[in-house]
């Protein structure tokens, strides 16, 4: 059984922070995050993982999604309060984990969430929908100028 996880949803300048994973010839993207350690809350795990994987200290704003499957995965909207993005020093970046593929923190345009392979896709689409709804009350999906 998998343990519960805390995950980072970090959005700045119309971009979202994701980890580009390359493993066994596959390329996909995941939300930064990891397992909740003994005595840790989901929020504390999310803060720790942001520092380990992204190199930034964050303030947790709110839980925007929760998936229950082989444990519970919490997705928290966060904002950077300190640090430099891309300077994470977690175990993912050590030589010992190279057999687990590569991990590359990067900023991805929010609009791309529906076109790239993000895991879990449902959360990515939900994040995109929530984010875009903050700026556009109505979306026109078809338009005929006549």
C-alpha positions as CSV (number, residue, x, y, z in Angstrom):
1,X,0.0,0.0,0.0
2,X,1.2,3.5,-0.9
3,X,1.5,6.1,1.9
4,X,-0.4,9.3,1.9
5,X,1.2,12.2,-0.1
6,X,1.3,15.9,-0.1
7,X,1.6,17.7,-3.5
8,X,2.5,21.2,-4.6
9,X,0.3,23.3,-7.0
10,X,2.4,26.3,-7.6
11,X,1.3,28.9,-10.2
12,X,3.1,32.1,-11.2
13,X,2.7,34.3,-14.3
14,X,0.3,31.9,-16.0
15,X,2.7,29.0,-15.5
16,X,2.5,26.0,-13.2
17,X,5.5,24.2,-11.6
18,X,5.7,20.5,-12.6
19,X,8.4,17.9,-12.6
20,X,9.3,16.5,-16.0
21,X,9.9,12.8,-15.6
22,X,11.8,10.7,-18.1
23,X,11.7,7.0,-17.2
24,X,12.2,3.8,-19.3
25,X,11.7,5.9,-22.5
26,X,8.5,7.6,-21.3
27,X,8.2,11.3,-20.7
28,X,5.5,12.6,-18.4
29,X,4.9,15.4,-15.9
30,X,3.9,15.2,-12.2
31,X,3.1,17.6,-9.5
32,X,6.0,18.1,-7.1
33,X,5.3,16.2,-3.9
34,X,6.0,13.0,-1.9
35,X,5.1,10.8,1.0
36,X,3.9,12.1,4.3
37,X,6.4,11.2,7.0
38,X,5.5,9.9,10.5
39,X,4.2,12.8,12.6
40,X,3.9,15.1,9.6
41,X,0.7,16.8,8.4
42,X,-0.2,16.8,4.7
43,X,0.6,20.6,4.7
44,X,4.0,20.1,6.3
45,X,4.9,17.3,3.8
46,X,3.9,19.7,0.9
47,X,6.2,22.4,2.3
48,X,9.1,20.0,2.8
49,X,8.6,18.5,-0.7
50,X,8.6,22.0,-2.3
51,X,11.9,22.7,-0.7
52,X,13.4,19.3,-1.6
53,X,12.2,19.1,-5.2
54,X,11.9,22.8,-6.2
55,X,14.3,24.6,-3.9
56,X,11.6,27.0,-2.6
57,X,9.9,27.6,0.7
58,X,6.2,27.9,0.3
59,X,3.1,29.1,2.1
60,X,0.2,26.6,1.9
61,X,-3.0,28.5,0.8
62,X,-5.6,25.8,0.4
63,X,-6.3,22.2,-0.5
64,X,-7.7,22.2,-4.1
65,X,-7.9,18.4,-4.7
66,X,-7.8,15.1,-2.9
67,X,-7.4,11.7,-4.5
68,X,-8.1,8.5,-2.6
69,X,-6.4,5.6,-4.3
70,X,-3.7,3.5,-2.6
71,X,-3.6,6.1,0.1
72,X,-4.7,9.7,0.0
73,X,-2.9,12.4,-2.1
74,X,-3.5,16.0,-1.2
75,X,-2.9,18.8,-3.7
76,X,-2.3,22.2,-2.1
77,X,-2.2,25.6,-3.8
78,X,0.9,27.3,-2.6
79,X,2.9,30.5,-3.1
80,X,6.7,31.0,-2.9
81,X,7.9,32.9,0.2
82,X,11.7,32.3,-0.3
83,X,14.2,30.4,-2.3
84,X,15.3,29.9,-5.9
85,X,13.2,27.7,-8.2
86,X,15.1,24.8,-9.6
87,X,17.6,24.4,-6.8
88,X,16.1,21.4,-5.0
89,X,18.4,19.0,-3.4
90,X,16.1,16.0,-2.7
91,X,16.9,12.4,-3.0
92,X,15.5,12.5,-6.6
93,X,18.6,14.4,-7.7
94,X,21.3,12.1,-6.4
95,X,23.2,9.6,-8.4
96,X,21.6,6.7,-6.4
97,X,18.2,7.5,-7.9
98,X,19.4,7.8,-11.5
99,X,17.9,4.3,-12.2
100,X,14.6,5.8,-11.3
101,X,14.8,8.1,-14.3
102,X,15.3,11.8,-14.5
103,X,13.5,14.6,-12.6
104,X,13.5,18.1,-14.1
105,X,11.6,20.9,-12.3
106,X,10.1,23.3,-14.9
107,X,7.5,26.0,-15.5
108,X,4.7,24.9,-17.9
109,X,2.1,27.3,-19.4
110,X,-1.3,26.6,-17.8
111,X,-2.8,26.3,-21.2
112,X,-0.6,23.2,-21.9
113,X,-2.1,21.2,-19.1
114,X,-4.7,19.6,-21.4
115,X,-2.2,18.7,-24.1
116,X,0.8,17.2,-22.2
117,X,1.0,14.0,-20.3
118,X,0.4,15.1,-16.7
119,X,-0.3,12.6,-14.0
120,X,-2.9,12.7,-12.6
121,X,-4.6,14.2,-15.6
122,X,-7.9,14.9,-13.7
123,X,-6.1,17.2,-11.2
124,X,-4.3,19.0,-14.1
125,X,-7.5,19.6,-15.9
126,X,-9.2,20.7,-12.7
127,X,-6.3,23.1,-11.9
128,X,-6.5,24.6,-15.4
129,X,-10.3,25.0,-15.1
130,X,-10.1,26.7,-11.7
131,X,-7.3,29.0,-12.7
132,X,-8.9,30.1,-16.0
133,X,-12.3,30.7,-14.3
134,X,-10.6,33.3,-12.0
135,X,-10.1,35.5,-15.1
136,X,-12.9,34.6,-17.4
137,X,-16.5,34.3,-16.2
138,X,-17.6,32.8,-19.5
139,X,-15.8,30.9,-22.1
140,X,-17.0,30.9,-25.7
141,X,-16.2,27.6,-27.4
142,X,-17.6,28.4,-30.8
143,X,-17.9,31.7,-32.6
144,X,-19.5,32.7,-35.9
145,X,-18.8,36.4,-36.7
146,X,-21.8,36.7,-39.2
